[in-house]
């Protein structure tokens, strides 16, 4: 589970930063890369992170 969070986070931030770089240089497919990065971040990384934090939470 821990590795899945790291892999999804890396993929999300890598695609998002690549899309931003493509947009900066006015290269094609910048919008697709940024959209893919946002989708991976919002629907892949964040739910996995919050699920991991929920499962590791200690109940008092």
C-alpha positions in Angstrom: 0.0 0.0 0.0 2.8 2.3 0.9 4.5 1.7 -2.5 1.2 2.4 -4.4 0.9 5.8 -2.7 4.5 6.7 -3.7 4.1 5.4 -7.3 0.8 7.3 -7.9 2.2 10.4 -6.3 5.3 10.3 -8.5 3.3 9.6 -11.7 0.8 12.4 -10.9 3.4 15.0 -10.2 5.7 13.9 -13.1 2.9 14.2 -15.7 1.6 17.4 -14.2 5.1 19.0 -14.2 5.8 17.7 -17.7 2.5 19.2 -18.9 3.5 22.6 -17.3 6.9 22.4 -19.0 5.2 21.6 -22.4 2.8 24.6 -21.8 5.7 26.9 -21.1 7.5 25.9 -24.3 4.2 25.9 -26.3 4.7 22.3 -27.3 1.8 20.1 -28.4 -0.1 17.8 -26.0 0.5 20.1 -23.0 -3.2 20.3 -22.1 -3.5 16.5 -22.3 -0.6 16.0 -20.0 -1.8 18.5 -17.5 -5.3 17.0 -17.5 -3.9 13.5 -17.0 -1.7 14.8 -14.1 -4.7 16.4 -12.4 -6.8 13.3 -12.9 -4.1 11.0 -11.5 -3.6 13.4 -8.6 -7.3 13.8 -7.7 -8.6 10.3 -8.4 -5.5 8.2 -7.8 -3.1 9.8 -5.4 -5.4 11.6 -2.9 -7.9 8.8 -2.3 -5.0 6.3 -1.9 -3.2 8.6 0.5 -6.3 9.2 2.6 -7.2 5.5 2.7 -3.7 4.7 3.9 -3.9 7.4 6.6 -7.4 6.2 7.6 -6.1 2.6 8.0 -3.1 3.6 10.0 -5.0 5.9 12.3 -4.8 4.7 15.9 -8.1 4.7 17.8 -8.0 5.9 21.4 
